Amino acid sequence: MTPGDAFTLHQHYYRDYGLALEGLARFHKIDPMEFNREVDDALPLDDILSPDPELRKLLESFDKTKVKLWLFTNAHITHGMRVVRLLDLGESTTGGASYICSLTIYSRRLL
């Protein structure tokens, strides 16, 4: 497959399923967990992300007796928690999506 064909396929799956990986899993027997280990967990985020004291301060300013903060991601929870760790947000956020397609499926129902 040429890089151009791969790009077109990626766009097709992303448009039709909300997540390119959904199409890869359905039609090409790609294991989502293996994909996560080889792609999302392998990204050099340590070189890109650093602690964000302003964001942490903002998140800590919310009255947690009135609101519950959530982290939403269409990636696996390991990726989301890695981002939280690298941004040094710690206990500032709770919860999150634990399966890569859960938010995609919900959002497509709203369309």
Biopython code that builds the backbone (N, CA, C, O; Angstrom):
import numpy as np
from Bio.PDB.StructureBuilder import StructureBuilder

atoms = [
    (1, "MET", "N", (0.857, -1.168, 0.000)),
    (1, "MET", "CA", (0.000, 0.000, 0.000)),
    (1, "MET", "C", (0.907, 1.236, 0.000)),
    (1, "MET", "O", (1.879, 1.314, 0.752)),
    (2, "THR", "N", (0.572, 2.172, -0.840)),
    (2, "THR", "CA", (1.361, 3.402, -0.918)),
    (2, "THR", "C", (1.001, 4.318, 0.264)),
    (2, "THR", "O", (-0.066, 4.163, 0.857)),
    (3, "PRO", "N", (1.863, 5.252, 0.603)),
    (3, "PRO", "CA", (1.508, 6.204, 1.660)),
    (3, "PRO", "C", (0.218, 6.968, 1.351)),
    (3, "PRO", "O", (-0.565, 7.255, 2.256)),
    (4, "GLY", "N", (0.001, 7.291, 0.102)),
    (4, "GLY", "CA", (-1.231, 7.974, -0.283)),
    (4, "GLY", "C", (-2.463, 7.116, -0.063)),
    (4, "GLY", "O", (-3.487, 7.600, 0.419)),
    (5, "ASP", "N", (-2.360, 5.820, -0.422)),
    (5, "ASP", "CA", (-3.471, 4.893, -0.188)),
    (5, "ASP", "C", (-3.742, 4.729, 1.307)),
    (5, "ASP", "O", (-4.894, 4.660, 1.734)),
    (6, "ALA", "N", (-2.668, 4.667, 2.096)),
    (6, "ALA", "CA", (-2.821, 4.536, 3.548)),
    (6, "ALA", "C", (-3.526, 5.761, 4.121)),
    (6, "ALA", "O", (-4.394, 5.634, 4.985)),
    (7, "PHE", "N", (-3.159, 6.931, 3.646)),
    (7, "PHE", "CA", (-3.792, 8.161, 4.106)),
    (7, "PHE", "C", (-5.285, 8.164, 3.755)),
    (7, "PHE", "O", (-6.123, 8.516, 4.584)),
    (8, "THR", "N", (-5.602, 7.775, 2.537)),
    (8, "THR", "CA", (-7.004, 7.728, 2.092)),
    (8, "THR", "C", (-7.801, 6.746, 2.933)),
    (8, "THR", "O", (-8.920, 7.052, 3.343)),
    (9, "LEU", "N", (-7.237, 5.565, 3.198)),
    (9, "LEU", "CA", (-7.916, 4.567, 4.016)),
    (9, "LEU", "C", (-8.124, 5.094, 5.435)),
    (9, "LEU", "O", (-9.193, 4.916, 6.018)),
    (10, "HIS", "N", (-7.107, 5.738, 5.982)),
    (10, "HIS", "CA", (-7.205, 6.318, 7.319)),
    (10, "HIS", "C", (-8.356, 7.324, 7.374)),
    (10, "HIS", "O", (-9.174, 7.284, 8.293)),
    (11, "GLN", "N", (-8.418, 8.211, 6.404)),
    (11, "GLN", "CA", (-9.479, 9.217, 6.369)),
    (11, "GLN", "C", (-10.859, 8.572, 6.231)),
    (11, "GLN", "O", (-11.823, 9.011, 6.859)),
    (12, "HIS", "N", (-10.944, 7.533, 5.408)),
    (12, "HIS", "CA", (-12.211, 6.815, 5.214)),
    (12, "HIS", "C", (-12.683, 6.194, 6.527)),
    (12, "HIS", "O", (-13.840, 6.364, 6.912)),
    (13, "TYR", "N", (-11.794, 5.475, 7.215)),
    (13, "TYR", "CA", (-12.171, 4.844, 8.477)),
    (13, "TYR", "C", (-12.493, 5.885, 9.544)),
    (13, "TYR", "O", (-13.436, 5.717, 10.317)),
    (14, "TYR", "N", (-11.715, 6.952, 9.583)),
    (14, "TYR", "CA", (-11.964, 8.002, 10.570)),
    (14, "TYR", "C", (-13.334, 8.641, 10.340)),
    (14, "TYR", "O", (-14.089, 8.871, 11.285)),
    (15, "ARG", "N", (-13.639, 8.921, 9.090)),
    (15, "ARG", "CA", (-14.920, 9.548, 8.740)),
    (15, "ARG", "C", (-16.093, 8.599, 9.023)),
    (15, "ARG", "O", (-17.111, 9.023, 9.570)),
    (16, "ASP", "N", (-15.956, 7.324, 8.657)),
    (16, "ASP", "CA", (-17.061, 6.381, 8.791)),
    (16, "ASP", "C", (-17.245, 5.835, 10.198)),
    (16, "ASP", "O", (-18.366, 5.515, 10.595)),
    (17, "TYR", "N", (-16.152, 5.723, 10.965)),
    (17, "TYR", "CA", (-16.229, 5.085, 12.278)),
    (17, "TYR", "C", (-15.813, 5.990, 13.428)),
    (17, "TYR", "O", (-15.900, 5.590, 14.589)),
    (18, "GLY", "N", (-15.360, 7.212, 13.121)),
    (18, "GLY", "CA", (-14.962, 8.120, 14.175)),
    (18, "GLY", "C", (-13.583, 7.846, 14.740)),
    (18, "GLY", "O", (-13.077, 8.601, 15.570)),
    (19, "LEU", "N", (-12.982, 6.763, 14.286)),
    (19, "LEU", "CA", (-11.666, 6.354, 14.760)),
    (19, "LEU", "C", (-11.084, 5.419, 13.718)),
    (19, "LEU", "O", (-11.686, 4.393, 13.401)),
    (20, "ALA", "N", (-9.933, 5.756, 13.187)),
    (20, "ALA", "CA", (-9.335, 4.916, 12.149)),
    (20, "ALA", "C", (-9.112, 3.498, 12.650)),
    (20, "ALA", "O", (-9.265, 2.537, 11.896)),
    (21, "LEU", "N", (-8.753, 3.368, 13.915)),
    (21, "LEU", "CA", (-8.502, 2.036, 14.472)),
    (21, "LEU", "C", (-9.730, 1.138, 14.427)),
    (21, "LEU", "O", (-9.604, -0.080, 14.301)),
    (22, "GLU", "N", (-10.903, 1.722, 14.529)),
    (22, "GLU", "CA", (-12.135, 0.926, 14.451)),
    (22, "GLU", "C", (-12.214, 0.197, 13.112)),
    (22, "GLU", "O", (-12.553, -0.986, 13.071)),
    (23, "GLY", "N", (-11.906, 0.886, 12.026)),
    (23, "GLY", "CA", (-11.902, 0.242, 10.708)),
    (23, "GLY", "C", (-10.796, -0.789, 10.589)),
    (23, "GLY", "O", (-10.998, -1.854, 10.004)),
    (24, "LEU", "N", (-9.629, -0.482, 11.139)),
    (24, "LEU", "CA", (-8.524, -1.444, 11.096)),
    (24, "LEU", "C", (-8.870, -2.715, 11.863)),
    (24, "LEU", "O", (-8.543, -3.815, 11.418)),
    (25, "ALA", "N", (-9.520, -2.576, 12.996)),
    (25, "ALA", "CA", (-9.913, -3.748, 13.785)),
    (25, "ALA", "C", (-11.001, -4.551, 13.071)),
    (25, "ALA", "O", (-10.955, -5.781, 13.055)),
    (26, "ARG", "N", (-11.966, -3.866, 12.489)),
    (26, "ARG", "CA", (-13.084, -4.552, 11.819)),
    (26, "ARG", "C", (-12.665, -5.299, 10.564)),
    (26, "ARG", "O", (-13.089, -6.432, 10.337)),
    (27, "PHE", "N", (-11.837, -4.669, 9.753)),
    (27, "PHE", "CA", (-11.583, -5.207, 8.422)),
    (27, "PHE", "C", (-10.183, -5.781, 8.207)),
    (27, "PHE", "O", (-9.935, -6.452, 7.205)),
    (28, "HIS", "N", (-9.272, -5.522, 9.138)),
    (28, "HIS", "CA", (-7.894, -5.978, 8.934)),
    (28, "HIS", "C", (-7.348, -6.768, 10.105)),
    (28, "HIS", "O", (-6.154, -7.062, 10.167)),
    (29, "LYS", "N", (-8.238, -7.115, 11.044)),
    (29, "LYS", "CA", (-7.879, -7.934, 12.198)),
    (29, "LYS", "C", (-6.725, -7.347, 13.010)),
    (29, "LYS", "O", (-5.893, -8.083, 13.542)),
    (30, "ILE", "N", (-6.681, -6.016, 13.100)),
    (30, "ILE", "CA", (-5.688, -5.342, 13.934)),
    (30, "ILE", "C", (-6.179, -5.393, 15.377)),
    (30, "ILE", "O", (-7.304, -4.984, 15.663)),
    (31, "ASP", "N", (-5.351, -5.888, 16.279)),
    (31, "ASP", "CA", (-5.681, -5.959, 17.700)),
    (31, "ASP", "C", (-5.525, -4.556, 18.297)),
    (31, "ASP", "O", (-4.422, -4.011, 18.307)),
    (32, "PRO", "N", (-6.613, -3.970, 18.790)),
    (32, "PRO", "CA", (-6.530, -2.604, 19.322)),
    (32, "PRO", "C", (-5.518, -2.445, 20.456)),
    (32, "PRO", "O", (-4.857, -1.410, 20.546)),
    (33, "MET", "N", (-5.389, -3.441, 21.314)),
    (33, "MET", "CA", (-4.437, -3.337, 22.422)),
    (33, "MET", "C", (-2.994, -3.401, 21.921)),
    (33, "MET", "O", (-2.123, -2.693, 22.427)),
    (34, "GLU", "N", (-2.753, -4.242, 20.939)),
    (34, "GLU", "CA", (-1.408, -4.291, 20.359)),
    (34, "GLU", "C", (-1.104, -2.974, 19.643)),
    (34, "GLU", "O", (0.003, -2.444, 19.745)),
    (35, "PHE", "N", (-2.091, -2.458, 18.924)),
    (35, "PHE", "CA", (-1.933, -1.170, 18.252)),
    (35, "PHE", "C", (-1.600, -0.079, 19.276)),
    (35, "PHE", "O", (-0.713, 0.745, 19.053)),
    (36, "ASN", "N", (-2.317, -0.086, 20.393)),
    (36, "ASN", "CA", (-2.067, 0.901, 21.440)),
    (36, "ASN", "C", (-0.629, 0.811, 21.946)),
    (36, "ASN", "O", (0.041, 1.830, 22.113)),
    (37, "ARG", "N", (-0.158, -0.416, 22.189)),
    (37, "ARG", "CA", (1.222, -0.593, 22.675)),
    (37, "ARG", "C", (2.239, -0.111, 21.657)),
    (37, "ARG", "O", (3.236, 0.518, 22.014)),
    (38, "GLU", "N", (1.986, -0.408, 20.382)),
    (38, "GLU", "CA", (2.958, -0.099, 19.334)),
    (38, "GLU", "C", (2.880, 1.351, 18.835)),
    (38, "GLU", "O", (3.850, 1.871, 18.284)),
    (39, "VAL", "N", (1.724, 2.000, 19.028)),
    (39, "VAL", "CA", (1.547, 3.345, 18.487)),
    (39, "VAL", "C", (1.415, 4.379, 19.608)),
    (39, "VAL", "O", (2.358, 5.125, 19.871)),
    (40, "ASP", "N", (0.264, 4.429, 20.266)),
    (40, "ASP", "CA", (0.043, 5.475, 21.274)),
    (40, "ASP", "C", (1.061, 5.412, 22.409)),
    (40, "ASP", "O", (1.632, 6.435, 22.787)),
    (41, "ASP", "N", (1.289, 4.219, 22.954)),
    (41, "ASP", "CA", (2.237, 4.098, 24.069)),
    (41, "ASP", "C", (3.677, 4.297, 23.623)),
    (41, "ASP", "O", (4.551, 4.512, 24.463)),
    (42, "ALA", "N", (3.943, 4.231, 22.332)),
    (42, "ALA", "CA", (5.307, 4.387, 21.819)),
    (42, "ALA", "C", (5.616, 5.828, 21.392)),
    (42, "ALA", "O", (6.758, 6.138, 21.053)),
    (43, "LEU", "N", (4.620, 6.698, 21.407)),
    (43, "LEU", "CA", (4.853, 8.093, 21.016)),
    (43, "LEU", "C", (5.853, 8.743, 21.971)),
    (43, "LEU", "O", (5.792, 8.499, 23.176)),
    (44, "PRO", "N", (6.766, 9.560, 21.463)),
    (44, "PRO", "CA", (7.763, 10.202, 22.324)),
    (44, "PRO", "C", (7.188, 11.414, 23.071)),
    (44, "PRO", "O", (7.697, 12.528, 22.948)),
    (45, "LEU", "N", (6.140, 11.182, 23.833)),
    (45, "LEU", "CA", (5.466, 12.282, 24.519)),
    (45, "LEU", "C", (6.358, 12.963, 25.546)),
    (45, "LEU", "O", (6.174, 14.143, 25.844)),
    (46, "ASP", "N", (7.331, 12.220, 26.093)),
    (46, "ASP", "CA", (8.251, 12.805, 27.071)),
    (46, "ASP", "C", (9.018, 13.974, 26.463)),
    (46, "ASP", "O", (9.434, 14.889, 27.174)),
    (47, "ASP", "N", (9.205, 13.941, 25.144)),
    (47, "ASP", "CA", (9.921, 15.011, 24.449)),
    (47, "ASP", "C", (9.009, 16.176, 24.070)),
    (47, "ASP", "O", (9.487, 17.246, 23.695)),
    (48, "ILE", "N", (7.703, 15.967, 24.170)),
    (48, "ILE", "CA", (6.733, 16.956, 23.699)),
    (48, "ILE", "C", (5.996, 17.638, 24.847)),
    (48, "ILE", "O", (5.792, 18.852, 24.832)),
    (49, "LEU", "N", (5.597, 16.846, 25.845)),
    (49, "LEU", "CA", (4.781, 17.372, 26.942)),
    (49, "LEU", "C", (5.628, 17.605, 28.189)),
    (49, "LEU", "O", (6.577, 16.871, 28.465)),
    (50, "SER", "N", (5.264, 18.635, 28.925)),
    (50, "SER", "CA", (5.940, 18.916, 30.191)),
    (50, "SER", "C", (4.888, 19.430, 31.175)),
    (50, "SER", "O", (3.789, 19.807, 30.769)),
    (51, "PRO", "N", (5.221, 19.443, 32.451)),
    (51, "PRO", "CA", (4.243, 19.908, 33.442)),
    (51, "PRO", "C", (3.660, 21.272, 33.071)),
    (51, "PRO", "O", (4.355, 22.161, 32.578)),
    (52, "ASP", "N", (2.362, 21.399, 33.325)),
    (52, "ASP", "CA", (1.643, 22.630, 33.006)),
    (52, "ASP", "C", (1.040, 23.190, 34.291)),
    (52, "ASP", "O", (-0.112, 22.899, 34.611)),
    (53, "PRO", "N", (1.813, 23.995, 35.032)),
    (53, "PRO", "CA", (1.327, 24.510, 36.313)),
    (53, "PRO", "C", (0.063, 25.362, 36.190)),
    (53, "PRO", "O", (-0.783, 25.337, 37.084)),
    (54, "GLU", "N", (-0.075, 26.105, 35.108)),
    (54, "GLU", "CA", (-1.273, 26.935, 34.936)),
    (54, "GLU", "C", (-2.522, 26.076, 34.786)),
    (54, "GLU", "O", (-3.559, 26.370, 35.380)),
    (55, "LEU", "N", (-2.422, 25.015, 33.992)),
    (55, "LEU", "CA", (-3.569, 24.120, 33.820)),
    (55, "LEU", "C", (-3.881, 23.418, 35.137)),
    (55, "LEU", "O", (-5.046, 23.293, 35.515)),
    (56, "ARG", "N", (-2.857, 22.965, 35.829)),
    (56, "ARG", "CA", (-3.083, 22.304, 37.121)),
    (56, "ARG", "C", (-3.787, 23.257, 38.080)),
    (56, "ARG", "O", (-4.737, 22.862, 38.757)),
    (57, "LYS", "N", (-3.330, 24.514, 38.146)),
    (57, "LYS", "CA", (-3.943, 25.504, 39.031)),
    (57, "LYS", "C", (-5.409, 25.731, 38.665)),
    (57, "LYS", "O", (-6.271, 25.818, 39.540)),
    (58, "LEU", "N", (-5.682, 25.825, 37.362)),
    (58, "LEU", "CA", (-7.062, 26.004, 36.912)),
    (58, "LEU", "C", (-7.929, 24.823, 37.348)),
    (58, "LEU", "O", (-9.017, 25.019, 37.889)),
    (59, "LEU", "N", (-7.457, 23.613, 37.117)),
    (59, "LEU", "CA", (-8.238, 22.426, 37.475)),
    (59, "LEU", "C", (-8.444, 22.325, 38.985)),
    (59, "LEU", "O", (-9.509, 21.914, 39.447)),
    (60, "GLU", "N", (-7.435, 22.696, 39.737)),
    (60, "GLU", "CA", (-7.551, 22.636, 41.200)),
    (60, "GLU", "C", (-8.464, 23.726, 41.742)),
    (60, "GLU", "O", (-8.916, 23.634, 42.883)),
    (61, "SER", "N", (-8.746, 24.758, 40.948)),
    (61, "SER", "CA", (-9.599, 25.855, 41.415)),
    (61, "SER", "C", (-11.087, 25.489, 41.426)),
    (61, "SER", "O", (-11.881, 26.179, 42.066)),
    (62, "PHE", "N", (-11.474, 24.426, 40.737)),
    (62, "PHE", "CA", (-12.877, 24.017, 40.721)),
    (62, "PHE", "C", (-13.271, 23.449, 42.080)),
    (62, "PHE", "O", (-12.505, 22.723, 42.712)),
    (63, "ASP", "N", (-14.463, 23.789, 42.511)),
    (63, "ASP", "CA", (-14.999, 23.254, 43.757)),
    (63, "ASP", "C", (-15.460, 21.819, 43.504)),
    (63, "ASP", "O", (-16.496, 21.589, 42.881)),
    (64, "LYS", "N", (-14.684, 20.868, 43.990)),
    (64, "LYS", "CA", (-14.959, 19.456, 43.700)),
    (64, "LYS", "C", (-16.198, 18.929, 44.434)),
    (64, "LYS", "O", (-16.626, 17.799, 44.199)),
    (65, "THR", "N", (-16.771, 19.747, 45.319)),
    (65, "THR", "CA", (-18.038, 19.342, 45.931)),
    (65, "THR", "C", (-19.205, 19.657, 45.013)),
    (65, "THR", "O", (-20.315, 19.163, 45.208)),
    (66, "LYS", "N", (-18.937, 20.504, 43.989)),
    (66, "LYS", "CA", (-19.995, 20.897, 43.053)),
    (66, "LYS", "C", (-19.828, 20.293, 41.673)),
    (66, "LYS", "O", (-20.809, 20.100, 40.954)),
    (67, "VAL", "N", (-18.593, 19.994, 41.296)),
    (67, "VAL", "CA", (-18.342, 19.420, 39.968)),
    (67, "VAL", "C", (-17.365, 18.255, 40.097)),
    (67, "VAL", "O", (-16.519, 18.221, 40.990)),
    (68, "LYS", "N", (-17.504, 17.321, 39.198)),
    (68, "LYS", "CA", (-16.560, 16.219, 39.099)),
    (68, "LYS", "C", (-15.845, 16.370, 37.763)),
    (68, "LYS", "O", (-16.482, 16.375, 36.710)),
    (69, "LEU", "N", (-14.538, 16.491, 37.807)),
    (69, "LEU", "CA", (-13.760, 16.666, 36.592)),
    (69, "LEU", "C", (-13.484, 15.309, 35.953)),
    (69, "LEU", "O", (-13.177, 14.336, 36.641)),
    (70, "TRP", "N", (-13.596, 15.262, 34.646)),
    (70, "TRP", "CA", (-13.371, 14.032, 33.895)),
    (70, "TRP", "C", (-12.358, 14.276, 32.796)),
    (70, "TRP", "O", (-12.265, 15.375, 32.249)),
    (71, "LEU", "N", (-11.620, 13.265, 32.489)),
    (71, "LEU", "CA", (-10.699, 13.284, 31.356)),
    (71, "LEU", "C", (-11.295, 12.382, 30.287)),
    (71, "LEU", "O", (-11.465, 11.184, 30.509)),
    (72, "PHE", "N", (-11.609, 12.943, 29.141)),
    (72, "PHE", "CA", (-12.147, 12.159, 28.035)),
    (72, "PHE", "C", (-11.087, 12.026, 26.955)),
    (72, "PHE", "O", (-10.406, 12.991, 26.607)),
    (73, "THR", "N", (-10.964, 10.833, 26.439)),
    (73, "THR", "CA", (-10.023, 10.565, 25.363)),
    (73, "THR", "C", (-10.589, 9.467, 24.485)),
    (73, "THR", "O", (-11.333, 8.608, 24.960)),
    (74, "ASN", "N", (-10.242, 9.488, 23.214)),
    (74, "ASN", "CA", (-10.643, 8.369, 22.364)),
    (74, "ASN", "C", (-9.522, 7.343, 22.299)),
    (74, "ASN", "O", (-9.631, 6.338, 21.596)),
    (75, "ALA", "N", (-8.448, 7.596, 23.032)),
    (75, "ALA", "CA", (-7.348, 6.639, 23.130)),
    (75, "ALA", "C", (-7.594, 5.728, 24.326)),
    (75, "ALA", "O", (-8.521, 5.946, 25.107)),
    (76, "HIS", "N", (-6.766, 4.719, 24.457)),
    (76, "HIS", "CA", (-6.862, 3.831, 25.607)),
    (76, "HIS", "C", (-6.485, 4.597, 26.870)),
    (76, "HIS", "O", (-5.755, 5.586, 26.804)),
    (77, "ILE", "N", (-6.970, 4.152, 27.995)),
    (77, "ILE", "CA", (-6.736, 4.857, 29.253)),
    (77, "ILE", "C", (-5.247, 4.987, 29.577)),
    (77, "ILE", "O", (-4.850, 5.953, 30.229)),
    (78, "THR", "N", (-4.416, 4.040, 29.140)),
    (78, "THR", "CA", (-2.983, 4.150, 29.421)),
    (78, "THR", "C", (-2.391, 5.399, 28.774)),
    (78, "THR", "O", (-1.521, 6.050, 29.352)),
    (79, "HIS", "N", (-2.860, 5.728, 27.585)),
    (79, "HIS", "CA", (-2.383, 6.927, 26.894)),
    (79, "HIS", "C", (-2.854, 8.178, 27.638)),
    (79, "HIS", "O", (-2.073, 9.100, 27.874)),
    (80, "GLY", "N", (-4.127, 8.199, 28.000)),
    (80, "GLY", "CA", (-4.663, 9.350, 28.728)),
    (80, "GLY", "C", (-3.958, 9.577, 30.053)),
    (80, "GLY", "O", (-3.634, 10.714, 30.397)),
    (81, "MET", "N", (-3.717, 8.511, 30.796)),
    (81, "MET", "CA", (-3.056, 8.652, 32.086)),
    (81, "MET", "C", (-1.592, 9.053, 31.915)),
    (81, "MET", "O", (-1.037, 9.753, 32.761)),
    (82, "ARG", "N", (-0.973, 8.616, 30.838)),
    (82, "ARG", "CA", (0.408, 9.034, 30.553)),
    (82, "ARG", "C", (0.454, 10.541, 30.305)),
    (82, "ARG", "O", (1.352, 11.223, 30.800)),
    (83, "VAL", "N", (-0.499, 11.056, 29.551)),
    (83, "VAL", "CA", (-0.569, 12.492, 29.293)),
    (83, "VAL", "C", (-0.783, 13.247, 30.603)),
    (83, "VAL", "O", (-0.132, 14.263, 30.846)),
    (84, "VAL", "N", (-1.689, 12.757, 31.447)),
    (84, "VAL", "CA", (-1.944, 13.391, 32.742)),
    (84, "VAL", "C", (-0.661, 13.425, 33.575)),
    (84, "VAL", "O", (-0.342, 14.442, 34.191)),
    (85, "ARG", "N", (0.069, 12.314, 33.591)),
    (85, "ARG", "CA", (1.317, 12.249, 34.357)),
    (85, "ARG", "C", (2.341, 13.239, 33.821)),
    (85, "ARG", "O", (2.974, 13.956, 34.596)),
    (86, "LEU", "N", (2.508, 13.284, 32.503)),
    (86, "LEU", "CA", (3.503, 14.176, 31.910)),
    (86, "LEU", "C", (3.153, 15.656, 32.107)),
    (86, "LEU", "O", (4.045, 16.498, 32.222)),
    (87, "LEU", "N", (1.860, 15.967, 32.145)),
    (87, "LEU", "CA", (1.435, 17.342, 32.396)),
    (87, "LEU", "C", (1.411, 17.659, 33.890)),
    (87, "LEU", "O", (1.166, 18.797, 34.289)),
    (88, "ASP", "N", (1.671, 16.633, 34.718)),
    (88, "ASP", "CA", (1.676, 16.756, 36.171)),
    (88, "ASP", "C", (0.336, 17.259, 36.686)),
    (88, "ASP", "O", (0.274, 18.179, 37.502)),
    (89, "LEU", "N", (-0.733, 16.641, 36.199)),
    (89, "LEU", "CA", (-2.067, 17.029, 36.635)),
    (89, "LEU", "C", (-2.549, 16.184, 37.796)),
    (89, "LEU", "O", (-3.462, 16.585, 38.518)),
    (90, "GLY", "N", (-1.950, 15.024, 37.983)),
    (90, "GLY", "CA", (-2.227, 14.186, 39.138)),
    (90, "GLY", "C", (-3.686, 14.041, 39.478)),
    (90, "GLY", "O", (-4.491, 13.584, 38.665)),
    (91, "GLU", "N", (-4.021, 14.436, 40.694)),
    (91, "GLU", "CA", (-5.384, 14.283, 41.194)),
    (91, "GLU", "C", (-6.330, 15.353, 40.664)),
    (91, "GLU", "O", (-7.494, 15.391, 41.062)),
    (92, "SER", "N", (-5.863, 16.211, 39.785)),
    (92, "SER", "CA", (-6.717, 17.278, 39.258)),
    (92, "SER", "C", (-7.852, 16.738, 38.406)),
    (92, "SER", "O", (-8.898, 17.376, 38.288)),
    (93, "THR", "N", (-7.656, 15.574, 37.816)),
    (93, "THR", "CA", (-8.703, 14.966, 36.991)),
    (93, "THR", "C", (-8.991, 13.578, 37.509)),
    (93, "THR", "O", (-8.129, 12.934, 38.107)),
    (94, "THR", "N", (-10.197, 13.122, 37.280)),
    (94, "THR", "CA", (-10.572, 11.757, 37.655)),
    (94, "THR", "C", (-11.402, 11.172, 36.542)),
    (94, "THR", "O", (-11.936, 11.897, 35.704)),
    (95, "GLY", "N", (-11.508, 9.876, 36.535)),
    (95, "GLY", "CA", (-12.349, 9.202, 35.556)),
    (95, "GLY", "C", (-11.673, 9.101, 34.211)),
    (95, "GLY", "O", (-10.446, 9.148, 34.123)),
    (96, "GLY", "N", (-12.461, 8.964, 33.162)),
    (96, "GLY", "CA", (-11.923, 8.864, 31.822)),
    (96, "GLY", "C", (-12.508, 7.692, 31.072)),
    (96, "GLY", "O", (-13.203, 6.858, 31.651)),
    (97, "ALA", "N", (-12.236, 7.630, 29.821)),
    (97, "ALA", "CA", (-12.725, 6.550, 28.975)),
    (97, "ALA", "C", (-11.715, 5.417, 29.014)),
    (97, "ALA", "O", (-10.525, 5.643, 28.798)),
    (98, "SER", "N", (-12.164, 4.226, 29.281)),
    (98, "SER", "CA", (-11.229, 3.117, 29.395)),
    (98, "SER", "C", (-11.180, 2.262, 28.132)),
    (98, "SER", "O", (-10.389, 1.321, 28.061)),
    (99, "TYR", "N", (-11.983, 2.560, 27.167)),
    (99, "TYR", "CA", (-11.948, 1.800, 25.918)),
    (99, "TYR", "C", (-11.894, 2.776, 24.761)),
    (99, "TYR", "O", (-12.592, 3.790, 24.760)),
    (100, "ILE", "N", (-11.074, 2.473, 23.790)),
    (100, "ILE", "CA", (-10.771, 3.430, 22.736)),
    (100, "ILE", "C", (-11.972, 3.889, 21.921)),
    (100, "ILE", "O", (-11.947, 4.990, 21.370)),
    (101, "CYS", "N", (-13.009, 3.087, 21.830)),
    (101, "CYS", "CA", (-14.136, 3.451, 20.965)),
    (101, "CYS", "C", (-15.363, 3.923, 21.743)),
    (101, "CYS", "O", (-16.350, 4.322, 21.125)),
    (102, "SER", "N", (-15.337, 3.893, 23.042)),
    (102, "SER", "CA", (-16.555, 4.165, 23.805)),
    (102, "SER", "C", (-17.135, 5.543, 23.516)),
    (102, "SER", "O", (-18.348, 5.667, 23.345)),
    (103, "LEU", "N", (-16.319, 6.563, 23.458)),
    (103, "LEU", "CA", (-16.838, 7.903, 23.183)),
    (103, "LEU", "C", (-17.266, 8.044, 21.743)),
    (103, "LEU", "O", (-18.223, 8.760, 21.449)),
    (104, "THR", "N", (-16.580, 7.379, 20.846)),
    (104, "THR", "CA", (-16.921, 7.440, 19.436)),
    (104, "THR", "C", (-18.311, 6.861, 19.200)),
    (104, "THR", "O", (-19.119, 7.457, 18.488)),
    (105, "ILE", "N", (-18.592, 5.711, 19.791)),
    (105, "ILE", "CA", (-19.888, 5.081, 19.611)),
    (105, "ILE", "C", (-20.988, 5.981, 20.175)),
    (105, "ILE", "O", (-22.030, 6.156, 19.544)),
    (106, "TYR", "N", (-20.763, 6.547, 21.351)),
    (106, "TYR", "CA", (-21.761, 7.428, 21.958)),
    (106, "TYR", "C", (-21.988, 8.667, 21.094)),
    (106, "TYR", "O", (-23.132, 9.042, 20.840)),
    (107, "SER", "N", (-20.919, 9.296, 20.647)),
    (107, "SER", "CA", (-21.068, 10.534, 19.886)),
    (107, "SER", "C", (-21.738, 10.285, 18.546)),
    (107, "SER", "O", (-22.479, 11.145, 18.071)),
    (108, "ARG", "N", (-21.502, 9.128, 17.914)),
    (108, "ARG", "CA", (-22.151, 8.851, 16.640)),
    (108, "ARG", "C", (-23.657, 8.693, 16.810)),
    (108, "ARG", "O", (-24.412, 8.973, 15.878)),
    (109, "ARG", "N", (-24.110, 8.249, 17.982)),
    (109, "ARG", "CA", (-25.543, 8.137, 18.228)),
    (109, "ARG", "C", (-26.199, 9.511, 18.296)),
    (109, "ARG", "O", (-27.391, 9.652, 18.025)),
    (110, "LEU", "N", (-25.412, 10.522, 18.658)),
    (110, "LEU", "CA", (-25.966, 11.873, 18.768)),
    (110, "LEU", "C", (-26.121, 12.550, 17.425)),
    (110, "LEU", "O", (-26.869, 13.521, 17.306)),
    (111, "LEU", "N", (-25.425, 12.054, 16.404)),
    (111, "LEU", "CA", (-25.457, 12.698, 15.081)),
    (111, "LEU", "C", (-26.725, 12.409, 14.332)),
    (111, "LEU", "O", (-26.899, 12.879, 13.207)),
]
sb = StructureBuilder()
sb.init_structure("model")
sb.init_model(0)
sb.init_chain("A")
sb.init_seg("    ")
for serial, (resi, resn, name, xyz) in enumerate(atoms, 1):
    if name == "N":
        sb.init_residue(resn, " ", resi, " ")
    sb.init_atom(name, np.array(xyz, "f"), 0.0, 1.0, " ", f" {name:<3s}", serial, name[0])
structure = sb.get_structure()
